[in-house]
């Protein structure tokens, strides 16, 4: 299959998935349990993207002193819980990573 065909097919599938939500607006009511779980989707997706970067070094689990990304992530989580500021969290996380790489 050519690259062009793959791009066209995935584009059509993406369009169809998004169109389905628009077309079904008001005609379909999802179950209550589903609606209650929707607020947790963003944090679950973000965790799935970030956790491997923080916990894996060379494909192996590493939470020791040899993994500065893990400790910078810990600093970022603490700052986020303490101040609830996205900009401060990112800044402190980057600063912690920079300092730990220097050491």
N, C-alpha and C positions, 0 to 999 in steps of 0.2 A: 504494500500500500504506500502510495507516495505521501510526502509531507503535506502537500496541498490538500489531498483528500482527508488526511487526519485533521488538519486545521478546520476545514469546512464542516466535517462531521461533528467535531467537538463544539464548534460554534453553533451549529443547529441544535445540538443537544442542550447546550447552555440556554439558548433562546427558548426552547420548548419548556425547560424546567421553570424558567422565570415567567413565561407566559401562563403556565398552568396556575400559578399563584394569583395572577391578575384575573384570569378567566373564572376562577372558582371563588373570587371574593364575594362574600355574602351568601353563597350557595352551599358552602360546606363549613360546618362547625367542628373543629377537632375535639377529641375527648378532653375532659377537664384535666386529667393527669398530664397530658401532653402540654397543655397551655401552662400548667404550673411549673413544668420543667424547662420551659423556654428561656427564662432568665439565666439559667446556668450554662447555656450553650457558649456564649462568648468566653467565659473564664475557662471552660473545658478546652475549647479550641486553642486559646492562648497558652494554656499549660502544656498541651500536646506539642506545640511549636517550640516553646522555650525550654522545657525540662531537659530534653536531650542535649541541648547546647550547654546547659549548666552542669549536667551530671556526667557526661561522657567525654573522655579524653582518649583519642585514638580508638574509639569504639569500645572502650572498657569503662565501667563505672568507677568514678574517682571523686571522692568527697574529702580528700585529704589536703595537705598543704601544697601539693603539687598542682592543684586545680584552682587558679585564681578566679576563674569565671564563677565557680560555685560560691566562693566567699563574697565576691562582688554582688552576686544574686541575693545572698543572705542579707547583705547591707541594704540592698534596694528594697527587699521585702520589709525589713524593719523600718526603714524611712517611710515607705508607703503606708504601713500600718500606723506609724506615729503621726505623720503630717498630712496624709491624704492629698498630696500634691504630685501630679504626674511629672511636671518639670523638675521638681526637686528630687524625686525618686530617680529619674533618668540621670540627672547630673551627679547625684551621689553614687549611683551604681557605676557610672563611667569613671568617676574619680577614684573609687575604690579599686576598680579593675586596673587603672593606670598605676596607682600606687603599689598594688600587689605585684604587678609585672616588673616594676622597678626593683622591688626587693627580691 
